[in-house]
Amino acid sequence: MSRSPLQTFNKPFRAFIAGFILLISGTASAQSVVYYPFNSVLGISSNPNNFFWADFRLFTNSYFTSVTGEISPQFTVYSTQRAEYYTGAGVKLNFYNMFNNYNPVEGYFMNAGVKVRPFDKFKKLHIAFEISPYAVRSMDAGLFRTMLGIGYNFNQWK
């Protein structure tokens, strides 16, 4: 008997996804985009000017049947004129698995990073560096990831 994609998810996971969607819709007035070229990852953030914001990342170097992304709530820990320090945790999903009755969760991660604005003339441009331990769903393997990228904030930083 075939199960619908919603039956594949347990209630806490569905609550997490619903909360994340509400967070993005409520704070999406300003967005930030960052590209990590060494990892082939495109990130979209709801509003990094806020204390609490949402982050979505899409891995751009993958097969269509293995399109993965990450969603996570982020917290701004410390802010200066030139930098924003943040941390968060989230889940890595394989979106194709949602339609094939497989578990879409591939793993879990935590991250800590900084977005530095080094140019006075280009205040919306930033350089992002992040450290992110990652564990697969079964918790029997993992990676210690680092990412370096360049981003753009559509509104002025606070």
N, C-alpha and C positions, 0 to 999 in steps of 0.2 A: 504494500500500500504506500502510495506516495504521500509525503508530508509537505505541507506548504513551508516556505521560508520562515514564516513567523513561528511555526511550531518548532523549528530548529533552535531558536533562541530561548533561553530561560528568562524568567521574569526580571531578575536583576539586570541582565544585559539589555533587555528591552527598555527598562527604566533609564539606564545609562544613556542609550541612544536617544531616547525622547528628551531627556534633560539636556543633552548636548545640542540637539536641534533647537530647543527653546533658547539656550544660551546664545547660539549663533544668531538666531532671529532677533533676539532682544538687544544684542550689542553690535550688530553689523553696520552701524552708521559709518564707521571708518574701518577700512581694511588695509592689511599689509600683505605684500607678496614677497616671498623670498625664494631664490633658486640656489640649490646646493649642487654645483656642476660636477664635483668629484664623486658625488653619490647618486646623481641623476634623480633628484627629489625636488618637487615643486611644492612649496608650502603657502597656504593662505590662512591668515589670522583674522579673527573678528575685529578686535580693537586692542592692540597692545598698549595703548595709552591708559587703559583701565587696570585696576589691581587684579581683576579676574577676567580672563579672556579665553577664547577657544582657538584651537589650532587644528587644521586639516592638512595632511600631506599626501601627495600622490607620487608613487614611484614610477617615473616616466620611462625607464629602461626595462620593460617587461613585456611578455607575450600578452595578447588580448585575453587569453584564458587564465592569466595569472595576474590580473591587474590588482595591485595591492595599495592600500592607503593606511594612514594612521590618523586617529582622532584622539585629542587629549585636551583636558582643561589645563590652563597655565596660570601661574600666579607671578606677578611682578614682585620680586623680593626687595630690590633696592633700585633706586633711580637717581641718576645725576644729569647734569646738562648734556653730557655726551654719550651716556650709555644707560641701558635698561638691563638689569640682571633678573633672570626669571627661572622658574622651575616648574615641573609638572610631571604627570604620569598618564599613560594611555594604553590603547589597544591597537594592534596591527590587524587589519582585516583583508581578506581576499574577497573582493566584491563578486567575482564570478561564482564563487561557492554558494552565495546566497540563493542563486537560481537553480542550483543543482542538488539541493538538499544535503549539502555537506556543511560542516561547521565552518563558518567564515572566519573565526578567530584563528590567527596564525601565531600570535604571541603578545607579550606585554612589555612595556618599556617605562623607564623613568628618564627624565632629562634635566639638565641644568645648562643654562647658556647665557650669552650676553649679546646684545645688539648694540653695536658701537656706531656712532655718527661722527666720523672723522673729518668731514668736510663742512666748513662754515657756509660755503656758497650753496651747497646742495644738502639742505637740512633734512629732506625727506628720504635721502639715500642712506642706507646703513649696511654694515658688514656684520654678519651673524656667525657666531661660533658656538658649538654645542657639544656637550659630552652626554652620551646616552647609552646606559646599559640596557640590553635587550635579552629577553628569555623567550624561547618558543613555548607554545601552549602547554606541552607536557612537562615543562620545567626541567628537561634533561640536557639542554644545550642552550647556549646563548652567545652573544657578541658584546664587546665593548666598543660602541660606535663613536666616532667623532665626525662632525660635519662643519664645513666652512662654506659660507655662501654670501651672496649679495642680495639685498632686498630694498624695497621701496614702500614707504608708508604714504597712503593717499591723503591723509590729513597731517597737519603739523604735529610734531611731538610736543608733549606738555613741557 
